[in-house]
Amino acid sequence: MQCAEADLAEGVYSIPLQWAQKNPVNKEWQNLRLSPSDFSQYPADTYNRGRLLGIAPPEGGEGGWVVCVDLDSEAARQLAPYFLPSTGEIGGRAAKPGAHYFYQCNPPPRTRRFRIENSVSILDLLSTGSQVVVEPSIHPDGDAYGRQTTGARTIIEADEITHASAMLASACLIICCATSVDEFNNICAEVDAQSQAGLTDLINGRIANDLNIIPSLILDKSSDFCINKDSKWVVRRAIEWLD
């Protein structure tokens, strides 16, 4: 209840989830607006906690409008500090530290899911109509959710966080498909030529002090996924995301 109370003080509502799962207990969970006393009937040793995203705070309150960039792939988690705006609240769990970047955004962006196939997710930008599992919940694998940082969430415009998420997802997509740094650079250049996204300049500018991260992610996909798609398919998908 303490976590739900702390969130509500910042204008953010919580909902109960099934224990050690991500599924909401209530069928119409999107419409729940629980007070801390309401949430007390869902003890932390019996239920997980979800945070409602992209909604207004209680009437007369401040805060609210929280959105989350949910980083599913290892490449996304490693590259996020270079692509996503800095924020004071980052969460995750032992197996996936830094998987959740939280921001405050009013009006909120629409939810976007950056996936290679239906079951292969790079990252999600979660907003109105979504929820995300937060502390003190337990993941189905047994990990406890927690916060890696405890500062204030960055206030950001919808277009900025949407574009940053799309750029990060596109870079991760190319990494997952490329077999060498040269191929990675060539695909980035082709995406830029067709979309004027500026992906190459962004990568060169922000990762200049850590040039080994791209080669290491390309060469070691053991902790991520490797997909068999040709470069033309990759370019088309990246441009769709960046449009």
C-alpha positions in Angstrom: 0.0 0.0 0.0 2.9 2.4 0.7 4.0 2.3 -2.9 0.5 2.9 -4.2 0.1 5.8 -1.7 3.4 7.3 -2.8 2.4 7.1 -6.5 -1.0 8.6 -5.8 0.6 11.6 -4.1 2.2 12.2 -7.5 -1.1 11.8 -9.3 -0.5 8.2 -10.5 -3.0 5.4 -9.9 -2.3 1.8 -9.1 -4.2 -1.4 -9.9 -3.9 -4.9 -8.5 -2.3 -7.6 -10.7 -2.3 -11.3 -10.2 0.5 -12.5 -8.0 3.8 -12.9 -9.8 2.0 -12.2 -13.1 1.4 -9.1 -15.3 -2.4 -9.7 -15.7 -4.8 -7.3 -14.0 -7.2 -8.7 -11.5 -10.2 -6.7 -12.7 -11.7 -6.9 -16.2 -12.2 -3.2 -16.6 -8.9 -2.2 -15.0 -8.4 0.8 -17.3 -11.3 2.5 -15.5 -10.1 1.8 -12.0 -9.2 4.8 -9.8 -8.3 3.3 -6.5 -7.4 5.2 -3.4 -4.6 3.9 -1.1 -7.3 2.6 1.3 -8.9 0.8 -1.6 -5.6 -0.8 -2.5 -5.1 -2.0 1.1 -7.3 -5.0 0.3 -4.6 -6.2 -2.1 -1.5 -6.9 0.1 1.9 -7.0 -1.6 2.5 -10.6 -0.6 -0.6 -11.7 -2.5 -0.9 -9.3 -5.4 1.4 -7.5 -7.8 1.0 -3.8 -8.5 0.5 -2.2 -11.9 0.8 1.5 -12.6 -1.9 3.1 -14.9 -0.3 5.1 -17.7 -1.2 8.2 -19.7 -4.0 9.4 -17.5 -4.8 12.6 -15.6 -4.2 12.9 -11.8 -7.1 13.1 -9.4 -9.2 16.2 -9.7 -7.4 19.2 -8.3 -4.1 17.2 -8.0 -0.8 17.6 -9.7 1.4 15.2 -11.6 -0.1 12.2 -13.4 0.3 11.7 -17.2 3.0 9.2 -16.7 4.3 7.2 -19.7 6.8 4.4 -19.8 9.3 3.2 -22.4 9.4 -0.5 -21.7 12.7 -1.9 -23.1 12.3 -5.6 -23.9 15.6 -6.3 -25.7 19.1 -6.3 -24.4 20.2 -4.0 -27.2 17.5 -1.5 -26.3 18.5 -1.5 -22.6 22.1 -0.9 -23.4 21.5 1.8 -26.0 18.7 3.6 -24.1 21.0 6.0 -22.3 22.3 7.3 -25.6 18.9 7.6 -27.3 16.3 8.4 -24.7 16.0 11.7 -22.8 17.4 11.5 -19.3 14.8 11.0 -16.5 14.9 10.7 -12.8 12.8 7.5 -12.6 14.2 4.3 -14.1 13.0 0.9 -12.9 13.4 -2.8 -13.7 14.4 -6.0 -12.1 17.6 -8.1 -11.6 17.4 -9.9 -15.0 16.5 -6.7 -16.8 17.8 -3.6 -14.9 16.9 -0.3 -16.5 14.0 -1.8 -18.4 11.5 1.0 -17.6 12.1 4.7 -18.3 9.3 6.9 -16.9 8.3 10.3 -18.1 5.5 12.9 -17.5 3.8 13.9 -20.7 0.6 16.0 -21.1 -1.0 15.5 -23.6 0.4 11.9 -23.7 1.5 10.2 -26.9 -0.3 7.2 -28.2 0.9 3.7 -27.2 3.3 2.3 -29.8 4.8 -1.2 -29.9 8.0 -1.7 -31.8 8.1 -5.4 -32.8 9.8 -7.4 -35.4 7.3 -10.1 -35.4 4.1 -10.3 -33.2 6.0 -12.2 -30.5 9.5 -10.5 -30.8 9.4 -7.1 -29.1 12.2 -4.5 -29.1 10.5 -2.0 -26.9 7.1 -0.4 -26.2 6.1 3.2 -25.6 3.3 2.6 -23.2 0.7 5.4 -22.6 -3.1 5.8 -22.2 -4.9 2.4 -22.0 -1.7 0.6 -20.8 -0.3 -0.4 -17.4 3.2 -1.5 -16.4 4.3 -3.7 -13.5 6.1 -1.8 -10.8 7.5 -2.4 -7.3 7.0 -4.2 -5.0 5.8 -6.8 -7.6 7.4 -10.1 -8.4 8.1 -11.2 -12.0 6.9 -14.6 -13.2 10.6 -15.6 -13.2 10.9 -14.7 -9.5 12.7 -11.4 -9.8 11.6 -8.4 -7.7 10.7 -5.2 -9.4 12.4 -2.0 -8.1 13.7 1.4 -9.0 17.3 2.0 -10.2 16.9 5.7 -9.7 14.5 7.7 -7.5 14.5 11.2 -8.9 11.8 13.2 -10.5 10.3 12.1 -13.8 11.3 14.3 -16.8 8.5 16.4 -18.3 8.6 15.9 -22.0 6.5 16.5 -25.2 4.7 13.6 -26.8 6.5 14.1 -30.2 9.9 14.0 -28.5 9.5 10.8 -26.6 7.8 9.1 -29.6 10.6 10.1 -31.9 13.3 9.0 -29.4 11.6 5.7 -29.0 11.4 5.1 -32.7 15.1 6.0 -33.3 16.1 3.6 -30.5 13.9 0.8 -31.9 15.3 1.3 -35.4 18.9 1.2 -34.3 18.1 -2.0 -32.3 16.4 -3.5 -35.3 19.4 -2.9 -37.5 21.7 -4.4 -34.9 19.6 -7.5 -34.7 19.8 -8.0 -38.5 23.4 -6.9 -39.2 26.2 -9.3 -39.3 29.0 -6.7 -39.3 29.6 -3.0 -38.4 29.9 -2.2 -42.1 26.5 -3.7 -42.8 25.0 -1.8 -39.8 26.4 1.4 -41.1 25.2 0.8 -44.7 21.6 0.0 -43.5 21.6 3.2 -41.3 22.8 5.2 -44.3 20.0 3.8 -46.5 17.4 4.5 -43.8 18.6 8.1 -43.7 18.7 8.4 -47.5 15.0 7.4 -47.7 13.7 9.1 -44.6 16.1 11.9 -43.6 15.9 10.5 -40.1 19.5 11.4 -39.2 20.1 8.0 -37.6 23.8 7.9 -38.6 24.5 11.4 -37.2 22.7 10.6 -34.0 24.6 7.4 -33.4 28.0 9.0 -34.3 27.3 12.0 -32.1 26.0 10.3 -29.0 28.1 7.1 -28.9 31.4 8.8 -29.9 32.8 8.0 -26.4 31.8 4.4 -26.4 32.5 3.1 -29.9 32.7 -0.5 -28.9 29.0 -0.8 -27.9 27.7 -1.3 -31.4 30.2 -3.9 -32.5 29.7 -5.8 -29.3 26.0 -5.9 -29.7 26.3 -7.0 -33.3 28.8 -9.8 -32.5 27.1 -11.1 -29.3 23.4 -11.7 -29.8 23.3 -14.5 -27.2 21.4 -12.4 -24.8 19.1 -10.9 -27.4 17.5 -12.1 -30.6 18.9 -12.6 -34.0 16.5 -12.4 -37.0 16.9 -13.5 -40.6 15.6 -10.5 -42.6 17.2 -9.0 -45.6 18.4 -5.3 -45.5 15.5 -4.1 -47.7 13.0 -5.4 -45.2 14.9 -3.8 -42.3 15.0 -0.4 -44.1 11.2 -0.5 -44.8 10.4 -1.4 -41.2 12.6 1.2 -39.8 11.1 3.9 -42.0 7.6 2.8 -41.0 8.6 3.3 -37.4 10.3 6.7 -38.0 7.4 8.1 -40.2 
